[in-house]
Amino acid sequence: MRPHTHKAPLILLVTYITLFTVLAISPYDRATWWAENILVLIVVGILVLTLC
């Protein structure tokens, strides 16, 4: 039997990284941008570490 491979999490991760990078280029206020995104970065990091 072939193991099930789900491409959706990888597609979502690549989409998130792309969007995060584009929006990080020149935010209006860098400190506010970090405050809004640090929790999301932590959650995404935990998900990547636990699902790999």
CHARMM-style PDB file with segment names, atoms N, HN, CA, C and O in Angstrom:
ATOM      1  N   MET     1       0.827  -1.181   0.000  1.00  0.00      PROA
ATOM      2  CA  MET     1       0.000   0.000   0.000  1.00  0.00      PROA
ATOM      3  C   MET     1       0.871   1.244   0.000  1.00  0.00      PROA
ATOM      4  O   MET     1       1.917   1.291   0.647  1.00  0.00      PROA
ATOM      5  N   ARG     2       0.423   2.243  -0.734  1.00  0.00      PROA
ATOM      6  HN  ARG     2      -0.427   2.205  -1.260  1.00  0.00      PROA
ATOM      7  CA  ARG     2       1.131   3.520  -0.759  1.00  0.00      PROA
ATOM      8  C   ARG     2       0.665   4.380   0.406  1.00  0.00      PROA
ATOM      9  O   ARG     2      -0.525   4.428   0.719  1.00  0.00      PROA
ATOM     10  N   PRO     3       1.614   5.061   1.046  1.00  0.00      PROA
ATOM     11  CA  PRO     3       1.186   5.970   2.120  1.00  0.00      PROA
ATOM     12  C   PRO     3       0.410   7.146   1.532  1.00  0.00      PROA
ATOM     13  O   PRO     3       0.686   7.605   0.424  1.00  0.00      PROA
ATOM     14  N   HSD     4      -0.547   7.611   2.289  1.00  0.00      PROA
ATOM     15  HN  HSD     4      -0.771   7.238   3.189  1.00  0.00      PROA
ATOM     16  CA  HSD     4      -1.342   8.750   1.835  1.00  0.00      PROA
ATOM     17  C   HSD     4      -0.512  10.022   1.927  1.00  0.00      PROA
ATOM     18  O   HSD     4       0.056  10.325   2.977  1.00  0.00      PROA
ATOM     19  N   THR     5      -0.445  10.750   0.853  1.00  0.00      PROA
ATOM     20  HN  THR     5      -0.906  10.504   0.001  1.00  0.00      PROA
ATOM     21  CA  THR     5       0.245  12.026   0.875  1.00  0.00      PROA
ATOM     22  C   THR     5      -0.780  13.124   0.667  1.00  0.00      PROA
ATOM     23  O   THR     5      -1.556  13.103  -0.289  1.00  0.00      PROA
ATOM     24  N   HSD     6      -0.768  14.050   1.548  1.00  0.00      PROA
ATOM     25  HN  HSD     6      -0.138  14.068   2.324  1.00  0.00      PROA
ATOM     26  CA  HSD     6      -1.704  15.164   1.467  1.00  0.00      PROA
ATOM     27  C   HSD     6      -0.924  16.403   1.052  1.00  0.00      PROA
ATOM     28  O   HSD     6      -0.012  16.837   1.757  1.00  0.00      PROA
ATOM     29  N   LYS     7      -1.277  16.954  -0.064  1.00  0.00      PROA
ATOM     30  HN  LYS     7      -2.017  16.602  -0.636  1.00  0.00      PROA
ATOM     31  CA  LYS     7      -0.573  18.115  -0.569  1.00  0.00      PROA
ATOM     32  C   LYS     7      -1.136  19.425  -0.030  1.00  0.00      PROA
ATOM     33  O   LYS     7      -0.479  20.462  -0.122  1.00  0.00      PROA
ATOM     34  N   ALA     8      -2.326  19.394   0.523  1.00  0.00      PROA
ATOM     35  HN  ALA     8      -2.860  18.552   0.597  1.00  0.00      PROA
ATOM     36  CA  ALA     8      -2.971  20.625   0.993  1.00  0.00      PROA
ATOM     37  C   ALA     8      -2.149  21.341   2.065  1.00  0.00      PROA
ATOM     38  O   ALA     8      -1.979  22.556   1.957  1.00  0.00      PROA
ATOM     39  N   PRO     9      -1.625  20.656   3.102  1.00  0.00      PROA
ATOM     40  CA  PRO     9      -0.827  21.383   4.101  1.00  0.00      PROA
ATOM     41  C   PRO     9       0.415  22.043   3.506  1.00  0.00      PROA
ATOM     42  O   PRO     9       0.774  23.155   3.891  1.00  0.00      PROA
ATOM     43  N   LEU    10       1.062  21.366   2.579  1.00  0.00      PROA
ATOM     44  HN  LEU    10       0.770  20.462   2.266  1.00  0.00      PROA
ATOM     45  CA  LEU    10       2.243  21.945   1.942  1.00  0.00      PROA
ATOM     46  C   LEU    10       1.873  23.156   1.092  1.00  0.00      PROA
ATOM     47  O   LEU    10       2.579  24.165   1.104  1.00  0.00      PROA
ATOM     48  N   ILE    11       0.784  23.060   0.364  1.00  0.00      PROA
ATOM     49  HN  ILE    11       0.211  22.241   0.354  1.00  0.00      PROA
ATOM     50  CA  ILE    11       0.321  24.185  -0.448  1.00  0.00      PROA
ATOM     51  C   ILE    11      -0.032  25.369   0.442  1.00  0.00      PROA
ATOM     52  O   ILE    11       0.316  26.506   0.124  1.00  0.00      PROA
ATOM     53  N   LEU    12      -0.713  25.117   1.547  1.00  0.00      PROA
ATOM     54  HN  LEU    12      -0.995  24.193   1.806  1.00  0.00      PROA
ATOM     55  CA  LEU    12      -1.063  26.190   2.472  1.00  0.00      PROA
ATOM     56  C   LEU    12       0.172  26.823   3.112  1.00  0.00      PROA
ATOM     57  O   LEU    12       0.216  28.038   3.302  1.00  0.00      PROA
ATOM     58  N   LEU    13       1.173  26.008   3.446  1.00  0.00      PROA
ATOM     59  HN  LEU    13       1.137  25.020   3.292  1.00  0.00      PROA
ATOM     60  CA  LEU    13       2.407  26.533   4.031  1.00  0.00      PROA
ATOM     61  C   LEU    13       3.153  27.407   3.036  1.00  0.00      PROA
ATOM     62  O   LEU    13       3.624  28.487   3.393  1.00  0.00      PROA
ATOM     63  N   VAL    14       3.266  26.959   1.805  1.00  0.00      PROA
ATOM     64  HN  VAL    14       2.883  26.081   1.515  1.00  0.00      PROA
ATOM     65  CA  VAL    14       3.940  27.757   0.777  1.00  0.00      PROA
ATOM     66  C   VAL    14       3.179  29.053   0.520  1.00  0.00      PROA
ATOM     67  O   VAL    14       3.790  30.107   0.348  1.00  0.00      PROA
ATOM     68  N   THR    15       1.863  28.983   0.492  1.00  0.00      PROA
ATOM     69  HN  THR    15       1.366  28.126   0.632  1.00  0.00      PROA
ATOM     70  CA  THR    15       1.047  30.188   0.305  1.00  0.00      PROA
ATOM     71  C   THR    15       1.254  31.153   1.466  1.00  0.00      PROA
ATOM     72  O   THR    15       1.393  32.358   1.252  1.00  0.00      PROA
ATOM     73  N   TYR    16       1.277  30.639   2.687  1.00  0.00      PROA
ATOM     74  HN  TYR    16       1.165  29.661   2.861  1.00  0.00      PROA
ATOM     75  CA  TYR    16       1.483  31.479   3.861  1.00  0.00      PROA
ATOM     76  C   TYR    16       2.865  32.140   3.826  1.00  0.00      PROA
ATOM     77  O   TYR    16       2.982  33.340   4.075  1.00  0.00      PROA
ATOM     78  N   ILE    17       3.892  31.378   3.524  1.00  0.00      PROA
ATOM     79  HN  ILE    17       3.797  30.404   3.322  1.00  0.00      PROA
ATOM     80  CA  ILE    17       5.253  31.930   3.477  1.00  0.00      PROA
ATOM     81  C   ILE    17       5.352  33.006   2.404  1.00  0.00      PROA
ATOM     82  O   ILE    17       5.973  34.047   2.623  1.00  0.00      PROA
ATOM     83  N   THR    18       4.743  32.763   1.249  1.00  0.00      PROA
ATOM     84  HN  THR    18       4.239  31.918   1.071  1.00  0.00      PROA
ATOM     85  CA  THR    18       4.762  33.756   0.170  1.00  0.00      PROA
ATOM     86  C   THR    18       4.051  35.034   0.594  1.00  0.00      PROA
ATOM     87  O   THR    18       4.576  36.131   0.406  1.00  0.00      PROA
ATOM     88  N   LEU    19       2.871  34.896   1.160  1.00  0.00      PROA
ATOM     89  HN  LEU    19       2.445  34.004   1.313  1.00  0.00      PROA
ATOM     90  CA  LEU    19       2.109  36.062   1.595  1.00  0.00      PROA
ATOM     91  C   LEU    19       2.832  36.801   2.719  1.00  0.00      PROA
ATOM     92  O   LEU    19       2.883  38.031   2.719  1.00  0.00      PROA
ATOM     93  N   PHE    20       3.385  36.067   3.666  1.00  0.00      PROA
ATOM     94  HN  PHE    20       3.344  35.067   3.666  1.00  0.00      PROA
ATOM     95  CA  PHE    20       4.127  36.667   4.765  1.00  0.00      PROA
ATOM     96  C   PHE    20       5.313  37.470   4.233  1.00  0.00      PROA
ATOM     97  O   PHE    20       5.564  38.584   4.693  1.00  0.00      PROA
ATOM     98  N   THR    21       6.031  36.916   3.280  1.00  0.00      PROA
ATOM     99  HN  THR    21       5.827  36.011   2.907  1.00  0.00      PROA
ATOM    100  CA  THR    21       7.196  37.591   2.708  1.00  0.00      PROA
ATOM    101  C   THR    21       6.797  38.854   1.963  1.00  0.00      PROA
ATOM    102  O   THR    21       7.437  39.893   2.120  1.00  0.00      PROA
ATOM    103  N   VAL    22       5.762  38.777   1.166  1.00  0.00      PROA
ATOM    104  HN  VAL    22       5.242  37.932   1.038  1.00  0.00      PROA
ATOM    105  CA  VAL    22       5.310  39.949   0.400  1.00  0.00      PROA
ATOM    106  C   VAL    22       4.851  41.060   1.344  1.00  0.00      PROA
ATOM    107  O   VAL    22       5.188  42.226   1.137  1.00  0.00      PROA
ATOM    108  N   LEU    23       4.098  40.711   2.363  1.00  0.00      PROA
ATOM    109  HN  LEU    23       3.825  39.764   2.531  1.00  0.00      PROA
ATOM    110  CA  LEU    23       3.590  41.722   3.284  1.00  0.00      PROA
ATOM    111  C   LEU    23       4.664  42.257   4.231  1.00  0.00      PROA
ATOM    112  O   LEU    23       4.474  43.312   4.836  1.00  0.00      PROA
ATOM    113  N   ALA    24       5.774  41.557   4.368  1.00  0.00      PROA
ATOM    114  HN  ALA    24       5.928  40.700   3.876  1.00  0.00      PROA
ATOM    115  CA  ALA    24       6.855  42.010   5.244  1.00  0.00      PROA
ATOM    116  C   ALA    24       7.787  43.006   4.564  1.00  0.00      PROA
ATOM    117  O   ALA    24       8.658  43.576   5.222  1.00  0.00      PROA
ATOM    118  N   ILE    25       7.627  43.223   3.290  1.00  0.00      PROA
ATOM    119  HN  ILE    25       6.920  42.760   2.755  1.00  0.00      PROA
ATOM    120  CA  ILE    25       8.559  44.070   2.556  1.00  0.00      PROA
ATOM    121  C   ILE    25       8.554  45.503   3.074  1.00  0.00      PROA
ATOM    122  O   ILE    25       9.616  46.053   3.369  1.00  0.00      PROA
ATOM    123  N   SER    26       7.404  46.104   3.189  1.00  0.00      PROA
ATOM    124  HN  SER    26       6.541  45.658   2.950  1.00  0.00      PROA
ATOM    125  CA  SER    26       7.371  47.497   3.629  1.00  0.00      PROA
ATOM    126  C   SER    26       6.081  47.793   4.391  1.00  0.00      PROA
ATOM    127  O   SER    26       5.196  48.477   3.876  1.00  0.00      PROA
ATOM    128  N   PRO    27       5.974  47.278   5.619  1.00  0.00      PROA
ATOM    129  CA  PRO    27       4.754  47.566   6.383  1.00  0.00      PROA
ATOM    130  C   PRO    27       4.737  49.022   6.841  1.00  0.00      PROA
ATOM    131  O   PRO    27       5.783  49.663   6.945  1.00  0.00      PROA
ATOM    132  N   TYR    28       3.560  49.524   7.108  1.00  0.00      PROA
ATOM    133  HN  TYR    28       2.711  49.002   7.023  1.00  0.00      PROA
ATOM    134  CA  TYR    28       3.399  50.909   7.556  1.00  0.00      PROA
ATOM    135  C   TYR    28       4.129  51.135   8.879  1.00  0.00      PROA
ATOM    136  O   TYR    28       4.842  52.126   9.039  1.00  0.00      PROA
ATOM    137  N   ASP    29       3.950  50.222   9.813  1.00  0.00      PROA
ATOM    138  HN  ASP    29       3.371  49.417   9.683  1.00  0.00      PROA
ATOM    139  CA  ASP    29       4.623  50.308  11.109  1.00  0.00      PROA
ATOM    140  C   ASP    29       5.176  48.926  11.447  1.00  0.00      PROA
ATOM    141  O   ASP    29       4.417  47.993  11.711  1.00  0.00      PROA
ATOM    142  N   ARG    30       6.488  48.803  11.439  1.00  0.00      PROA
ATOM    143  HN  ARG    30       7.104  49.561  11.225  1.00  0.00      PROA
ATOM    144  CA  ARG    30       7.143  47.506  11.618  1.00  0.00      PROA
ATOM    145  C   ARG    30       6.808  46.881  12.978  1.00  0.00      PROA
ATOM    146  O   ARG    30       6.568  45.676  13.052  1.00  0.00      PROA
ATOM    147  N   ALA    31       6.788  47.668  14.043  1.00  0.00      PROA
ATOM    148  HN  ALA    31       6.982  48.647  13.983  1.00  0.00      PROA
ATOM    149  CA  ALA    31       6.510  47.124  15.376  1.00  0.00      PROA
ATOM    150  C   ALA    31       5.095  46.552  15.453  1.00  0.00      PROA
ATOM    151  O   ALA    31       4.890  45.474  16.010  1.00  0.00      PROA
ATOM    152  N   THR    32       4.135  47.259  14.905  1.00  0.00      PROA
ATOM    153  HN  THR    32       4.301  48.135  14.452  1.00  0.00      PROA
ATOM    154  CA  THR    32       2.753  46.769  14.896  1.00  0.00      PROA
ATOM    155  C   THR    32       2.637  45.520  14.041  1.00  0.00      PROA
ATOM    156  O   THR    32       1.925  44.583  14.402  1.00  0.00      PROA
ATOM    157  N   TRP    33       3.320  45.498  12.926  1.00  0.00      PROA
ATOM    158  HN  TRP    33       3.899  46.259  12.632  1.00  0.00      PROA
ATOM    159  CA  TRP    33       3.299  44.333  12.044  1.00  0.00      PROA
ATOM    160  C   TRP    33       3.832  43.104  12.765  1.00  0.00      PROA
ATOM    161  O   TRP    33       3.248  42.025  12.665  1.00  0.00      PROA
ATOM    162  N   TRP    34       4.939  43.258  13.493  1.00  0.00      PROA
ATOM    163  HN  TRP    34       5.413  44.135  13.574  1.00  0.00      PROA
ATOM    164  CA  TRP    34       5.486  42.136  14.258  1.00  0.00      PROA
ATOM    165  C   TRP    34       4.527  41.703  15.357  1.00  0.00      PROA
ATOM    166  O   TRP    34       4.340  40.508  15.585  1.00  0.00      PROA
ATOM    167  N   ALA    35       3.919  42.670  16.039  1.00  0.00      PROA
ATOM    168  HN  ALA    35       4.071  43.641  15.854  1.00  0.00      PROA
ATOM    169  CA  ALA    35       2.982  42.339  17.120  1.00  0.00      PROA
ATOM    170  C   ALA    35       1.794  41.542  16.588  1.00  0.00      PROA
ATOM    171  O   ALA    35       1.277  40.660  17.274  1.00  0.00      PROA
ATOM    172  N   GLU    36       1.365  41.849  15.377  1.00  0.00      PROA
ATOM    173  HN  GLU    36       1.784  42.565  14.820  1.00  0.00      PROA
ATOM    174  CA  GLU    36       0.224  41.137  14.803  1.00  0.00      PROA
ATOM    175  C   GLU    36       0.612  39.754  14.269  1.00  0.00      PROA
ATOM    176  O   GLU    36      -0.246  38.877  14.159  1.00  0.00      PROA
ATOM    177  N   ASN    37       1.868  39.551  13.943  1.00  0.00      PROA
ATOM    178  HN  ASN    37       2.564  40.263  14.032  1.00  0.00      PROA
ATOM    179  CA  ASN    37       2.272  38.316  13.272  1.00  0.00      PROA
ATOM    180  C   ASN    37       3.083  37.344  14.114  1.00  0.00      PROA
ATOM    181  O   ASN    37       3.253  36.194  13.710  1.00  0.00      PROA
ATOM    182  N   ILE    38       3.587  37.758  15.263  1.00  0.00      PROA
ATOM    183  HN  ILE    38       3.449  38.693  15.591  1.00  0.00      PROA
ATOM    184  CA  ILE    38       4.461  36.878  16.033  1.00  0.00      PROA
ATOM    185  C   ILE    38       3.725  35.627  16.534  1.00  0.00      PROA
ATOM    186  O   ILE    38       4.285  34.531  16.514  1.00  0.00      PROA
ATOM    187  N   LEU    39       2.490  35.787  16.975  1.00  0.00      PROA
ATOM    188  HN  LEU    39       2.035  36.677  16.990  1.00  0.00      PROA
ATOM    189  CA  LEU    39       1.733  34.624  17.449  1.00  0.00      PROA
ATOM    190  C   LEU    39       1.463  33.642  16.306  1.00  0.00      PROA
ATOM    191  O   LEU    39       1.543  32.428  16.494  1.00  0.00      PROA
ATOM    192  N   VAL    40       1.148  34.166  15.140  1.00  0.00      PROA
ATOM    193  HN  VAL    40       1.083  35.153  14.988  1.00  0.00      PROA
ATOM    194  CA  VAL    40       0.902  33.311  13.976  1.00  0.00      PROA
ATOM    195  C   VAL    40       2.180  32.560  13.599  1.00  0.00      PROA
ATOM    196  O   VAL    40       2.125  31.377  13.264  1.00  0.00      PROA
ATOM    197  N   LEU    41       3.317  33.233  13.652  1.00  0.00      PROA
ATOM    198  HN  LEU    41       3.362  34.194  13.924  1.00  0.00      PROA
ATOM    199  CA  LEU    41       4.595  32.569  13.356  1.00  0.00      PROA
ATOM    200  C   LEU    41       4.870  31.436  14.343  1.00  0.00      PROA
ATOM    201  O   LEU    41       5.352  30.374  13.950  1.00  0.00      PROA
ATOM    202  N   ILE    42       4.573  31.655  15.596  1.00  0.00      PROA
ATOM    203  HN  ILE    42       4.182  32.518  15.915  1.00  0.00      PROA
ATOM    204  CA  ILE    42       4.790  30.618  16.608  1.00  0.00      PROA
ATOM    205  C   ILE    42       3.892  29.416  16.343  1.00  0.00      PROA
ATOM    206  O   ILE    42       4.349  28.274  16.399  1.00  0.00      PROA
ATOM    207  N   VAL    43       2.630  29.663  16.057  1.00  0.00      PROA
ATOM    208  HN  VAL    43       2.259  30.590  16.011  1.00  0.00      PROA
ATOM    209  CA  VAL    43       1.678  28.573  15.797  1.00  0.00      PROA
ATOM    210  C   VAL    43       2.080  27.798  14.539  1.00  0.00      PROA
ATOM    211  O   VAL    43       2.060  26.568  14.536  1.00  0.00      PROA
ATOM    212  N   VAL    44       2.441  28.510  13.479  1.00  0.00      PROA
ATOM    213  HN  VAL    44       2.457  29.510  13.481  1.00  0.00      PROA
ATOM    214  CA  VAL    44       2.854  27.845  12.248  1.00  0.00      PROA
ATOM    215  C   VAL    44       4.119  27.025  12.490  1.00  0.00      PROA
ATOM    216  O   VAL    44       4.236  25.909  11.985  1.00  0.00      PROA
ATOM    217  N   GLY    45       5.052  27.557  13.245  1.00  0.00      PROA
ATOM    218  HN  GLY    45       4.957  28.464  13.656  1.00  0.00      PROA
ATOM    219  CA  GLY    45       6.269  26.821  13.574  1.00  0.00      PROA
ATOM    220  C   GLY    45       5.988  25.540  14.354  1.00  0.00      PROA
ATOM    221  O   GLY    45       6.581  24.495  14.087  1.00  0.00      PROA
ATOM    222  N   ILE    46       5.088  25.633  15.310  1.00  0.00      PROA
ATOM    223  HN  ILE    46       4.607  26.482  15.527  1.00  0.00      PROA
ATOM    224  CA  ILE    46       4.712  24.432  16.091  1.00  0.00      PROA
ATOM    225  C   ILE    46       4.043  23.401  15.192  1.00  0.00      PROA
ATOM    226  O   ILE    46       4.331  22.208  15.288  1.00  0.00      PROA
ATOM    227  N   LEU    47       3.146  23.861  14.316  1.00  0.00      PROA
ATOM    228  HN  LEU    47       2.912  24.830  14.238  1.00  0.00      PROA
ATOM    229  CA  LEU    47       2.481  22.929  13.404  1.00  0.00      PROA
ATOM    230  C   LEU    47       3.473  22.246  12.472  1.00  0.00      PROA
ATOM    231  O   LEU    47       3.380  21.041  12.234  1.00  0.00      PROA
ATOM    232  N   VAL    48       4.408  23.003  11.953  1.00  0.00      PROA
ATOM    233  HN  VAL    48       4.483  23.981  12.146  1.00  0.00      PROA
ATOM    234  CA  VAL    48       5.409  22.421  11.041  1.00  0.00      PROA
ATOM    235  C   VAL    48       6.250  21.391  11.790  1.00  0.00      PROA
ATOM    236  O   VAL    48       6.532  20.318  11.257  1.00  0.00      PROA
ATOM    237  N   LEU    49       6.653  21.707  13.020  1.00  0.00      PROA
ATOM    238  HN  LEU    49       6.424  22.578  13.453  1.00  0.00      PROA
ATOM    239  CA  LEU    49       7.472  20.763  13.777  1.00  0.00      PROA
ATOM    240  C   LEU    49       6.721  19.502  14.178  1.00  0.00      PROA
ATOM    241  O   LEU    49       7.308  18.420  14.221  1.00  0.00      PROA
ATOM    242  N   THR    50       5.437  19.627  14.472  1.00  0.00      PROA
ATOM    243  HN  THR    50       4.960  20.505  14.437  1.00  0.00      PROA
ATOM    244  CA  THR    50       4.685  18.453  14.924  1.00  0.00      PROA
ATOM    245  C   THR    50       4.143  17.607  13.783  1.00  0.00      PROA
ATOM    246  O   THR    50       3.900  16.414  13.962  1.00  0.00      PROA
ATOM    247  N   LEU    51       3.950  18.205  12.614  1.00  0.00      PROA
ATOM    248  HN  LEU    51       4.147  19.175  12.468  1.00  0.00      PROA
ATOM    249  CA  LEU    51       3.380  17.455  11.504  1.00  0.00      PROA
ATOM    250  C   LEU    51       4.419  16.843  10.567  1.00  0.00      PROA
ATOM    251  O   LEU    51       4.073  16.059   9.683  1.00  0.00      PROA
ATOM    252  N   CYS    52       5.682  17.196  10.755  1.00  0.00      PROA
ATOM    253  HN  CYS    52       5.964  17.833  11.472  1.00  0.00      PROA
ATOM    254  CA  CYS    52       6.731  16.637   9.878  1.00  0.00      PROA
ATOM    255  C   CYS    52       7.187  15.298  10.346  1.00  0.00      PROA
ATOM    256  OT1 CYS    52       8.060  14.691   9.726  1.00  0.00      PROA
TER     257      CYS     52
END
